[in-house]
Amino acid sequence: MVESAASTQLRRGVVGPCILALLSTGPRFGLQIVRELNDVGQLLTSQGTVYPLLSRLQEAGQVSSHWEVSDTERPRRYYSLTDVGRRDLELFREDWRQFSGSVGTLLQTIPSSSSESEQS
């Protein structure tokens, strides 16, 4: 799949809030987050981008983490949403509703170049 520069920029801007949204339903370990983002589609180019982003979200106080050790599985680092993260997610949701609505309206009202070609 060839990706446009615009698509790359959009992804960079929304993966963090998407991780916060996943964590809003409960703690997850890193690979679980990667899998869920992959399942949605078009959110990840590589799983290697998730772990540095989780570190940045933790440094920003939006997520916390802890290790769980089990007798049957290898140790896993679980990430949880903090109160700061929950607030920031709600702010993003409102911004996204307004932003995506504006973009959607504009894209629907301005004919695309392919539509103009068909009319000629």
C-alpha positions as a printed NumPy array, in Angstrom:
array([[  0.   ,   0.   ,   0.   ],
       [  1.423,   3.366,  -1.014],
       [  0.83 ,   5.982,   1.614],
       [  0.512,   9.711,   1.069],
       [  2.324,  12.249,   3.212],
       [ -1.08 ,  13.508,   4.385],
       [ -2.033,  10.013,   5.541],
       [  1.224,   9.694,   7.469],
       [  0.628,  13.023,   9.218],
       [ -2.961,  12.109,  10.087],
       [ -1.817,   8.796,  11.567],
       [  0.854,  10.48 ,  13.679],
       [ -1.745,  12.84 ,  15.082],
       [ -4.336,  10.244,  16.028],
       [ -2.503,   7.115,  17.19 ],
       [ -1.883,   8.564,  20.665],
       [ -5.544,   9.4  ,  21.277],
       [ -6.517,   6.011,  19.825],
       [ -4.28 ,   4.339,  22.409],
       [ -5.917,   6.432,  25.133],
       [ -9.335,   5.322,  23.823],
       [ -8.304,   1.654,  24.011],
       [ -7.032,   2.133,  27.558],
       [-10.281,   3.846,  28.575],
       [-11.893,   0.406,  28.634],
       [ -9.184,  -1.171,  30.786],
       [ -5.463,  -1.886,  31.124],
       [ -3.607,  -3.525,  28.244],
       [ -0.092,  -4.773,  27.604],
       [  1.909,  -3.371,  24.693],
       [  1.467,  -6.184,  22.189],
       [ -2.266,  -6.247,  22.911],
       [ -2.429,  -2.535,  22.008],
       [ -0.482,  -3.197,  18.798],
       [ -2.846,  -6.005,  17.818],
       [ -5.97 ,  -3.968,  18.475],
       [ -4.649,  -1.009,  16.476],
       [ -3.745,  -3.372,  13.626],
       [ -7.211,  -4.93 ,  13.749],
       [ -8.803,  -1.538,  13.173],
       [ -6.579,  -0.981,  10.127],
       [ -4.503,   1.883,   8.778],
       [ -3.378,   3.11 ,  12.203],
       [  0.073,   1.506,  12.36 ],
       [  2.888,   1.186,   9.901],
       [  4.972,  -0.816,  12.388],
       [  4.593,  -2.024,  15.948],
       [  7.86 ,  -0.297,  16.77 ],
       [  6.081,   3.048,  16.791],
       [  3.776,   2.073,  19.665],
       [  6.35 ,   1.584,  22.417],
       [  8.038,   5.005,  22.081],
       [  4.559,   6.554,  21.941],
       [  3.544,   4.733,  25.126],
       [  6.664,   6.154,  26.789],
       [  5.73 ,   9.673,  25.667],
       [  2.159,   9.218,  26.916],
       [  3.557,   8.055,  30.244],
       [  5.94 ,  11.028,  30.465],
       [  2.976,  13.319,  29.775],
       [  1.086,  11.728,  32.676],
       [ -1.64 ,  10.345,  30.411],
       [ -0.875,   6.681,  31.123],
       [  0.73 ,   4.738,  33.934],
       [  2.268,   1.293,  33.747],
       [  3.054,  -1.674,  35.949],
       [  4.6  ,  -5.096,  35.464],
       [  2.627,  -8.269,  36.031],
       [  4.507, -11.472,  36.641],
       [  2.785, -14.813,  36.19 ],
       [  3.872, -18.399,  36.75 ],
       [  2.441, -19.373,  33.366],
       [  3.391, -16.434,  31.13 ],
       [  6.341, -14.118,  30.704],
       [  6.214, -10.775,  32.559],
       [  4.099,  -8.15 ,  30.84 ],
       [  4.003,  -4.411,  31.233],
       [  0.416,  -3.218,  31.473],
       [ -0.615,   0.339,  30.657],
       [ -3.576,   2.134,  32.232],
       [ -5.269,   5.439,  31.556],
       [ -4.737,   8.123,  34.206],
       [ -7.149,  10.901,  35.123],
       [ -5.049,  13.265,  32.991],
       [ -5.293,  10.848,  30.067],
       [ -9.044,  10.501,  30.506],
       [ -9.465,  14.291,  30.477],
       [ -7.182,  14.665,  27.444],
       [ -9.097,  11.925,  25.616],
       [-12.391,  13.726,  26.202],
       [-10.872,  16.98 ,  24.932],
       [ -9.594,  15.157,  21.845],
       [-12.998,  13.569,  21.224],
       [-14.649,  16.976,  21.175],
       [-11.903,  18.467,  18.978],
       [-12.135,  15.465,  16.64 ],
       [-15.922,  15.761,  16.284],
       [-15.605,  19.407,  15.291],
       [-12.533,  18.923,  13.104],
       [-13.729,  15.821,  11.252],
       [-17.164,  17.378,  10.768],
       [-15.621,  20.494,   9.234],
       [-13.336,  18.503,   6.953],
       [-16.197,  16.2  ,   5.947],
       [-18.439,  19.135,   5.13 ],
       [-15.772,  20.814,   3.039],
       [-14.87 ,  17.641,   1.148],
       [-18.543,  16.988,   0.364],
       [-19.236,  20.488,  -0.893],
       [-16.118,  20.898,  -3.053],
       [-16.134,  18.614,  -6.093],
       [-13.128,  16.339,  -6.434],
       [-10.924,  16.535,  -9.513],
       [-12.229,  13.125, -10.65 ],
       [-15.817,  14.436, -10.49 ],
       [-14.825,  17.456, -12.58 ],
       [-13.152,  15.189, -15.158],
       [-16.291,  13.077, -15.45 ],
       [-18.436,  16.161, -16.055],
       [-16.205,  17.48 , -18.874]])
